[in-house]
């Protein structure tokens, strides 16, 4: 390599390693090994490829070293273990990523990687165990590619491509769910059950059959192929009873689509192994549905939840063993084939829909007519500067950068036109210059950031986590409170123009802002005088249609109204799943009091979910019907937005290390809320609460009414919030009749709740890359509040 070229290559290599968040000592060791083996310059022509092999090799060696250290520490006694922990250097976590992510970052083909890796192992004289693992990885990938061909062919005979956009989206989700279920179940099975192509085909048939029968539960589904001989008789009839599907099996009919595979072997695989693997998924709550018959995985909106849950489970498994993410095989060059030339994935469909709108290429006249020439230039400069900053952060090529700039600009002009026209219709004297140009106004930057967030979402491949929201807020110094106001305007005025997936993404971003980001220390909400307004105050201000200067400006009222609505929805979900709707009003009073009376202490730099979880635990603790944190977190993790970091790393204070949710409850929450919880007595009539609990916990089985009458079902109403201001004001003597005021409300000793409450328990199958190493212990959850273990 020439000196200049060598510098460029090493800079690119270092940038890729930083993008992957690889520890500096690992990629420095990889660079040293590369220079050692390239002493004669033989590797210079393909330096990028060899550096990729070098860093992957170093990652695996670091991983095996850490795993051995963990096992050695377990073999010591308690005293020596404590000393070793004190002296041991912090273990590296940068190896916790899939091989697919590494190859994607380095732009290397998987086939070329295996060829290069074979030579690299020989040159670097890596251990025979590691070399054999690379060979096995290559062999398993070859088997998976053959299974994928069978999956595609059989899938097209079970289902048909519909015409409507919603049906196409459902079809695509079924397609992804079937393949993902196969991958997850295969990882649950013992190695001998999936070690060859025959066994792999049997597992694939079982997964296809299970998804197919569950898809039949969706009435009048237009994706089911009526010509398939395994379709139940009279399934198309309106009086077909879905309960008949509980014991229905289509495995023989699906096996006939693969004549080379004996039907008996598939049935044995289903009964002996597949069924047990599925039960473990239900027990670990990685799948939701009817675990008795393995049904109801798809209908009633559970498909999206189960797909999200399995994606997280599989991603965790792949990162743990640093192997290929075989989900990408499904998407690679498959969209056009699968959908017969039509748009397949959501991102491609969304992009096509946006381009079909013929996005404007200049400022709309309703805006430019009110601005001076220098003001227009200022808007263009701000737009280009923000786009260029994003391009540099994403390390885009010139062609990709220009494409994204054109799309972001078009979105900006379109959304600006929609918002400006709506404001002018509402108020003809509206000053556009004030909105866009005023120094104190952050409207323009926030709108551009919103457009850039949509562009990032459209082109998101899931690999570059560094650019995921809220990177934009930090990168452009935009406050989350201002950003959520822009989202409200965009959704209100452009919901008919933007694809549904983009609107959904904006809603998710808005929820993230409301639940945590607006409560950061620098938020303008903390500049309000006095306490935060209560739910009742916000609702009364909204219903009166006027601002209450003592509470907050209208923008704050709107924000807090949405915040309280989000809190209601999430609390309702948790209470319903925990069968606590009868205590909903009491728990809500605890949540509201923690926000209004102690918001600065409890909510600042924290998450709404922290207060919800702690309120549920405190309510049941003081009622002497305690529920464990483990049970609450089990239900909490079922929500799509839930992340383990939310309850494993809770802000304690400036300069203090984060603690888990149990430590936060014991050290901060209960000290502020215990007295209020003891005195709390909800004024909502008990009869009304009982009726509310009964109505919300009743499950109705809907059947055909025998006629062709359209039945419209409205969205389930949230439990009614008690608006009384007297709750908690009862005198102490009366309250003593119901509770013991000396009851200790701190958490009982149990340090296992978080340790056993990971998002998804570790797979029973030993990670392939470490199969010959002893299994490591489960993560301890990084508990810092050790004193809580002895409290009672």
N, C-alpha and C positions, 0 to 999 in steps of 0.2 A: 504494500500500500504506500502510496505517496504520503508525505507528511500532512498535506492539507486534507487529502481524502481520508486519511486515518483519523484526523481530528473530527471531521464531520461524522464519520461512522460511529465513533465513540460517543460523541455528543448525542446522536440519535439513540444509541443504545441506552445511555444514561437517562434520556428523556422517557423512553419506554419503561424503564425500570421504575422511575418515579411515578409514572402514570399508573403502574400496577401496584404501587406502594410497597415495593420490595425493599427490604432492609439494605442499607448501603454496604454493609460488610459482605452480604451475599453476592451482590452484583460486582463488587470489587474483586472477590475471589474468582468469580466467573471470568472477569477481564484478565486477571493474572493467569489463569489456566489457559485462556485463549492465546495470550502472548507467548506462553511457554510452548504450546503445541504449534504455534505459527512462526517459530523461529526461522524457518527456511522460507516463509512466505507462501506456503502451499495452500493456505486457507484464505488468502487475501481476496480472491475473486468472489467468494460468497461469504464475506465476513459477517453479514447480518444473520444469515442462517446459522452459522457456527456459533455465534454469540447467543442466539436463542437456545441452541442445544446446551451450551455451557451454563446458562442461567437456570434452565430447567433441571439440569443435573445437580447444580448447587442447591436448588430449592428442595429437591428430594433428599439430598444428604442432610440438610439442616433439619428436615422434618423427622427423619429416622433418628437423628441424634437426640432431638428433643424428646421423642417418644421413649427412647432407651433411658434417658435421664429420669423421666417420670416413673418408669417401671423400677429403676434402681432405687429411687427415693421411697417407693412403696414397700420395698423389701427391708428397709431399715426400721428400727424401733421408733417410738414416738419422739424420744428426746433427740436422737440423731437426725430424725426427719425435720424437726423444728430448726436445728442448727443448719442443716443443709438448705432449708428454705431461706434462711436469713442470709446465707452466703451466696446462694445460687444467683447467677445473672438472669435477668428476665428473658424468658424464652421468646423466640421469634414467632410471629404469627403471619408473616408475609407469605409463607408457603401455602396458606389456606385459600387456594384459588384453583379453578379448573384448568386443565391443559388447553382447552378451547380458548379461554380468555388470554392465555399467554400467546398462543399462536395467532390469535386475532390481532393482538397489539403489535406483534412483530411482522404481521402480514405474511405468514408462512403457511404453505399448504401442508395438510396432514400427511399426505403420501411422501412428500419430500422430507418432512420431519422424521419419519420413521427410518428412511434411508440414511439421512444425516446422523441420526441418533445411533444407529448401529455402528457407523464408523467412529463416531465420537467416543462411544463406550470402549472401543478397542484402543483408540489413541490415548484416552485418559486413564485406561486400566481401571475402570469402575468395577465394583464388586460383581461377582457372578449372579448374586441375588437380584441386583438392580437390572443387570442386562437381561435376565430371564423375565423380569416383570415387563420390560419394554416389548419383548417378543410376545408375551401373553396379551399385552394391551393391543398390539397390532392384530393378533389372531382374533380376539374378541370383537374388535371393530369390523373385521371382515365378516364375521358371523352376523353382526348387527345390520350391516348393509344388505345382506341377503334377506334377513327377516323384514327389513323395511320394504323391500320389493314385494314380498308376500303381503305385507300389511296394506300397501297401496292398492294392490290388485283386489284383495278381498273386500276392502272398504268400499270400493266403487261398485261392488255387486250387492252390498247391503244397503247402500244409501244412494240417493240421487241428488244432483245439484239443483236446488230450487232457484226461483227467479227473484223473489223479493229480497231486498237488502237485509231485513231482519232474519229471514230464514237462511240466507247465505252466511250470516254471522253465526247463527246457531249451528249450521253445518260445519263451519270451520272450527268451532269450539269442540264439537263432538270429535272431529278428526284429530285435533291436538290432544284431547282428553284420552282417547283410546291409546294413542302411542305413549303418552306420559304414564298412564296407568300400567302399561306393560313394562316400562323401564323401572318404575318404582317397585312393582311386585317382584320383578326379576332380582332386584337388589336385596329383597327380603328373603329369598329362597336360599337354601344351602348350595354351595358351589356345584355339587354333583348333579343338581337338578337343572342346571343351566350351562353345563360345561360343553355342550355340543349343539349342533344345529337342530337335531331332532327334538331335544328337550326345549330348546328355544322356541321352535314352532308350536309345541304343545302349550307353552305358557302364552304365546301370542294368540292362539285360538281361544284360550280361556278368557283372556282380556277382551277380545273382540266380542265374544258371546255375552259377557257380562254387560258391556256398554250397549250392545244392541238391544238386549231385553229391557234395560233401563230406558233406552230411547223410546221403546214402544209405550211406555207409561205416559208420554206426552200425547194427549189426545189430538187427533186430526193433524198430526205432524206431516208436513209435506216433504220431508227428507227421506222417508222410509221407502225403499224400493218394493213396490207391490208385486214384482215378478219373482222375488226371492222365495224359494220354496219353503223356507223355514218360517215364513210369516204366519202367525196364529190364524186359524180360521175365524172368520167374522170379525177380525180386528178393526176393519173399516166401519163396522156398524156402530151406530150411535149408542146402542145398549150394551156394548162390550164392557165387561166388568174387569177393571185393572187388577183386581185381586186374583184373577186367574193366572196372572203373570208371576205370582209369587213362587209357584212350583214349576213354571214353564222353563224348558231348556231348548236352546237352538244349537247346541254344540255339535250334534250329529249332522245337521244340515250345513253348518259352517265348515265342518271337516270335509264335507264332500266338495267344497271349493278348493281343497288342497288334497287331491286324490292320493298323493304320495305318502300322506300321513295317516297311519292307522287310527281309527276312531277310538279303539279301546285304550290306547296309550294316552290320548287327550283326556278321556274320562278319568283315568287313574290319576293323571296330573292334577286335574281339577279337584278331585276328592281328597287326595293325599297331601297336596302341597299348596295349591292355589287358594283353596278355601281358608287354610290356616293363615296364609300371608294376608289375605283380605281382612280376616278378623283382627289381626294385629294392627292394621291401618285404622279400623274402626275404634279399637281400644285406645290407640294413641291419639285419636281424634284428628287424624290426618284426612279422614273421610267422614262426611256427615250423611246420614240417611238411615234406612231401616237395616240394622245390622243382623237381624234375624234371617231375613231373606235376601240380604244384599241388594235391596231395591231403593228407589227414591233417591238415587244419586244425581239425577239430572233434572227432574221436574221441580216446579215451584222455585226457580231461581237458584237451586243448589248446585247446578253445573258450574257456574262461575266461581262460587265459593270453593268447591272441591278442586277445580282446576288451579285456582290460586294456591290452595293449601298444598297440593301435590307438587306444584312448581317450586315452592319454598323448600319442601322436604327433599326433593331431588337435587336442587341446587346446593343445599347443605351437604348432602352425601357426596356429590361430585367434587365440591371444594375440599372436603375432608380427605379424599383419596387422590386428588390432583389428577384426575383422568379426564377423558373426553366427555364433554357435555353432548350426549347423543340426541338431545332435543333439536339441535341445529340441523341434523340430518333430515328431519321432517320438512324443514323450511327451505333447504338448499335446492334451488331450481325446481321447486315443487309447485309453486303457486300457479304458474301458467298451465302446467299439466293437470293439476287437480281440478282447476276450475274452468277447464276448456277455453283458455284464453282470456277469461275474465279476471277482474281484480280479485285477489284472494285475501291476503292479510289485511288487517285493519289499517295499518300504516299506509299501505299502497292505495287502499280504497279512499282513505281520508285525503291523501295527497292528490289523487285523481279528482276527487270532488272539489277540492280547493282550486285546482287548476281549471276546472270546468267553469268556475265562476268568473273567469277572466278578471283577475285581480287588477285594480287600478295601478298605474305606473307613476302617478303624480298626485299632489295634494288635491283633494276635492275642491270644487269651486266655492262651496258653502263655507270653506275655511280660508282659502287663499284670497278671496275677495275682501276679507276683513283684515288681512295682514299686509305689512309693508314688505318690500323686497328683502331688506336685511333680516327681517324676522323670519321670512320663509327660508333664507339661507341658514339661519341659526337652527331651525327645525331639521333641515336636511343634514347639517353637520352633526347634530346630536344623534340622529338615526345612524349615520355611517360610522361614527366613532364607537357607538355601543355595539354595532354589528362586528366591527373590526376587533374589538376586545374579545367578543365571543369566539371569533374565528381563531385568534391567537391561542386562547385557552383550549380550544378543541383541536388545535394543530391540524387544521384542514388544508387540503390542497387548494390551489388557486381556483380550479374549476368548481369544487364543492363549496368553497367559500362564496363564490359569486352566485351559485344556485340558491344557497340559503339566504343571502342578502336580498335577492330579488323576491323570494317568498316572504321574508320578514317585512320588507318594504310594502309589498302588496297588501299584506294583512294589516299593517299599520294604517295605510291610506283608507282601506275599506272600513276598519273599525272606527277610525276617526270620523269618517263621513257619517256612519250610522249614529254615533253618539252626538255629534254636533247637530245633525238634523233633528234628532229627538229633543235635544235641549232647546233648540230654536222654536220648535213647535210648542213646547211647554211654556217658554218664556221668550217672546220675540225680542226683548231688549237684552238678551243674554250676551255677555261680553266674551267672545272667543279668545281675544288677546289676553285677557286676564287668566283664563284657564290654561293657555299654552305657554305664555311668555313670562308671566310674572315670576320674579326671582324666588318667591316663597312657594310657588306652585310646583308640585312634583308630579302633576298629572301626566305631562308629556313623557318623562323618563319612565314612569310606571307603565304607561300604555305600551311603549316600545319594549320594555322588559316582558310584558305579558305576551306580546307577539313573538319575542325570542323564545319564551318558554314553550309556546305552541310549536315552534320550529324544532326545538330540542326534542320535544315529545314525538314529533313525526319521524325524526331520524334516529330515535333512540334504539340502539341494539342491545341495551342491557349491560354492555361491557364497561362503559366509562361512567362509573358511579360518581366520579369527582364532579361532573357537571349536572348531577341530578339536583332537583329543587331541595333546599333553598340556595343553591350556589348563586343564582342570579341576584338575589337580595344582597348577599355579601359582596359579590363582585361589583355591583353598581351602587352600593350604599343606599339601597331603597328600604324604607321601613315596611315591615309586614303589615302594619295597620293601613298604610297608604295603598299597598299592593292589593289587599283584599277589597278595598273600595273600587279599584279598577276592574277586578274580576266581576263584581256585582254589576257594573255598567256594561261590560262586554257580554255577559250572559243575558242580561235583560234586553239588550238592543240587537244582538247578533246571533241569538239562539237558532233562528231560522236559516241562517247562512252557513254557520259552522257545522261540521259533521258531529254526530252525537257523541262519538268517542272523545273528541276534543272538548266538548262541553262537559263531559263526565270528568275528564282530566282536570279541567279548571275547577270543578266542584271539589275534587280531591285536594287540589292545591289550596283552595279556600279553607277547607276543613283543617288542613295542617296549620295554616296561618291562625285560625281561630282557636285551635286547641293548645298551641304552644308558642308560636312565633310572636304573636302580639303581646305576650306576657314577658318578653325579655326585659332586661333592666332598663334599656334606653327607650322603651315604648312610650309614646305620648299618653297612653292611658294612665300612667302613673303620675301624670301632671294634673290630674283631676283633683279638685279640692275635696277633702274628706274621704269617706269610704266610697267604694264602687257602688253604683246603684243596684238595687235588688231587682229580682225578676218582676215583681209587682210594679215597681216604679217605671221600669222600662216599658212594660205592657200598657200602663196607664198613659204614659207619654205618647206612645204610638197611637193608642185609640183616640186620644184627644186631638190628635193631629197638630200638636203644637210643641214647641221646644220648652224644656224646663231648664232655665239657665243654671239652676242650682244643681242639676244632675249632670248634664253634658250637652254639647252641641248635637245636632241631629245626626251627624255622621257617627258619633260615638254611640248614640242610641240605637241606630241601625245595626252597628257592629255587635253591640252587646245583646241585642235581640236575637241575632243569628247565633251568637255564642251560647246563649241559654237554650235555644232550640236544639243545637248540637248536643249540649249536655243532656237535655231531655231524651233525645233519641238514643244516645249511648247508654244512659242509665236504664232506660226502658229495656234495651236489648239484654243488658246484664241481669236485671231483675227478673225478666221473663225466663231467661235460661236457667237461673238459679231458683226459680219458683218463689220469688220474693215480692211479687207485685202487691201483695197485701201490705207490705212495709214500704211501698214506693214513696208515699208522701213523707214519711218520717225520714227516709234516706235523703229525699230531695231537700228537706229543711237543713239537714247536716251539710249537704253540698253547698246550698245557697249561703248558709252562715259562714262557711269556710271562705267563700269568695268575698262576701260583703264585709265581714268583720275582720278577717285575717288575710285578705287577698295579698297584701304586700309581703307577708311572711310566707304564706303557703303556696301562692300561685306564681310569684315572680321567679323567672328562670326555670319554671317547671311546666308540667303538662296537665291538662284538664283530667286525663285519665287517672293521674295520681290521686286526685281528690275524690273521684268516683269510687275507686277501689277501696280507699281508706274509709270512706263514708259507709260503704256496705259492711265492711268488717266491724267498724265501731258500732253501728246500729245493732247488728246481731250479737255482738259481744255484750253490750249493755242490757240486751233483752234476755240474757242468759240462755240463748240458743245459738252459740257461736258457730261460725262457719270458717273454715280454714282459708288462709291466703291461697293455698294450692288450688282449692276448689274454685275460688273467684278467678284466679289467673287462667285456669283451664277454660272457663267460659270466655274470658277476655280475649284469649288467643284465637278464638274462632272468628273474630272480626277481621275484615280485610286489611284495615290500617294497623293492626296490632304488630308490634315489634318487641322482641325480648329486651332490647336496650331501654325501652321505656320504663320497665320495672326493675331492671338490673343496675341502671346507672341514673340515680336521682340526685339532683343538685342539692348539696347540703349548705354551702355558704362560700363566700369568697375566700379562696386560699385553702379550702378543705377538699379532700378527695370525695368524689361521688360515692353514694351508698345505695343499697337496694331499697325496694319499696318497704320492706319490713323494718329496716333501720330508720327510714324516714317516718314511718308511723310511730315507732317507739320514741324516737329522739325529738321529733318536731311536732307531728300532727296531734297526737293524743294529749299532749300537755296543753294545747290551745283549745281543743274541742271537747275534752272529757266533761267539763262542768256543764257546758251547754247540752251535751247528750243526756246527762243525768236529769236535767230539768225539762227536757223537751217532752211535750205532750201535744200531738197534732190535734187541731180543732176540727179537722174533717171528720164527719160522722163515720163511726165504725161500720154502720150498715152500708154506707156508700162505698167504703174501701173494700168490704167483703164482696159486694156486687161487682166492683171494678176488677178485683182479683179473679173472681169466677169467670167473668166475661172475657178477660184477657188470656186465661189459661185454658179455656175450652177450645178443643180442636174439632172443627166441623168436617165431616166427610162429605164432599160435594159429589153428587152423582147426576147423571143426565136426568132432566125433568120429563123426558119422553116426548117433548115437543121441540120445535125448532125455534124456541123463544130465546132471544139474546138476553143473557143475564150479565149485568155489569157489577163488579165487585169493587168497592172503593178501597183505598189504602187504609190499613188498620190505624185507628185513632190512637194517639198517645194517651196515657193515663192523665186524668185531670190534675193540675197542680193546685194544691191548697194555697189560697191567696190570703188566708187569715194572718193578721199581724200579731195575734195573741199567742201563737204557738211558742212554747218554751217559757211562758210567763207565769205558769202555775206556781203556787206557793210550795215551799219545800216539804211541809208536813204532808200535804196531799200526795205529793209525788212519792214520798217514802212508802206509801201503801203499795206502790207498784214495783219499785226497784230498791236495791240496796245502794245507798249513796257511797258506801265504802267499797263498792265493787271495784276491783282493780281492772281497768280497761286496757292495760298494756297487753301486748301479745304474749301468749304462753310460749314456753320454750319449744322450739322445733326449728332447726336450721336446715331442714330437708325440703321445705316447700319450693324454694327457688332452685335447689339442686336437681330436683326431680321434675321441675316445671319448665323444661326447655321447650322452645317452639315445637320441636319434633324430637323424640327420643332417638338416640343413636341406633343405626341399623344393626340388626343382629348379625349381619354378614360382615366378616372382617374386611376392612379396606384392602384392596388387592395389592397396592404398592407396599403395604406393611404386613402382609399376610403372615410372614415368618417372624414377626415381632410380637411380643406380648401385648395384649390389649391395654390401652391406657384407661385410666379412670375418668369418670365423668367430671366435667368442669364444676368447680366449686362455686361458681357464680360470683367470685371475687367479693365475698362478704367483707365488709369493713366494720359493721356494727356488731362486733363479737360479744359485746356485753348483753345483747338481746337474747342470747342463747339461754341465759339463766333466769330470765324474768318470768314471772308467773302472776 
